[in-house]
Amino acid sequence: MTEVHYFGPNLKRLRLQSGLSQPEICAALVTPVNGQAISNWEREINHPTCENLIGIAKFFNVMPSELLRTEKRPQLEKPRPFLIELMSICQKLQRYAE
């Protein structure tokens, strides 16, 4: 089994459960982004910086690891190296901030 990362769907799920629009998420972040950036993150076209990832986690009152949580899948898929590295960096930053 491989681990597949789901940042985009997790972000979209939290946003919709909270009844928020993409621009409302943008306004909550320290580093300014536009609605297109949020859309791209939700569709996994690209990913936020560590700073924005931590900001999103704080906004939704979740751990960054929850946003980056994985799901085990039986098919052979390669995990996205960028997300694995991003999760590692964010965990280090979180420990440093505590």
N, C-alpha and C positions, 0 to 999 in steps of 0.2 A: 504494500500500500504506500501511496505517496501522500505528502501533505500539499494541499492546494490552498493558497492564500486568497482571502476574499475581502480585501479592504473596501473596494467599491460597493459591493452589495451590502456590506455591514453599515457603511456610511449612509447609503440610501435608506436602508431599513430604519435606522435610528432617526433620520431626518423625517421620514414619513410618519413614523410612530409619534413623533413630537408635533406633527402638523406644521412643520416649517418649510419655507421655500429655500431654494438654493441661495438667493440673495441674502436671506436672513442669516444663513450660515456664514456667508462671506463677511457680513458686518460684524460677526462675533470674533473673527480671527485677528490676531495682532498684526500679522503680515498680510497686507491687503491682497485679495484675489478677486476675480470677477465670477459671475455665475457660470461662465463657460468652463472655468477651472474646476468648479465643483462637479459640473456635468461630466467632464473628462475623468475626474477621479472616480465618480460613480460607475462609469462605463469601463474603467480600468485602462483608459487610453494613456494616462500618465498618473503620477502619484504625488502627494504633497511632500513638502519638506518636513524634516523632523519637527521643526518649530510649529508648523501648521498641524501636523499629526497630533502633537501634544496639546495644542490649542483646541482641536476638535474633541479630543478625549476629555479635556477639562470641561468643555462646553456641555457635553452629554453626560458628564459625571461617570465616565467609564475609564478603565485602564487602557493605555495605548494597545496593549496586547489583545484586548477584546476587539478592538477595531481590526487588528491584524490576525485574529484567530484563524485557525486552520481547520480543515475538514479532511478526514482520511478518505481517500478514494481508491478503489481497487485498480482502476486503469492506470497505465503507466504514463504519467504526465510529469514533466520537469517542473519543480517549484521555481518560481520566479526569483532568481538570485538577488535582484534589487530589493524585493520585499523582505527577504531573509536578512539581508544586511541592514535594511532600514529598521526592522524590528530589533535587531541586536543593538544598534546605535541608540534607539529610543529607550530601550531598557537600561542602558548605561547612563543616559541622560537623566532618566527618572530616578535612578539610584543616587546620582550626584545631587539632584535637586532636593532629595529627602534629607 
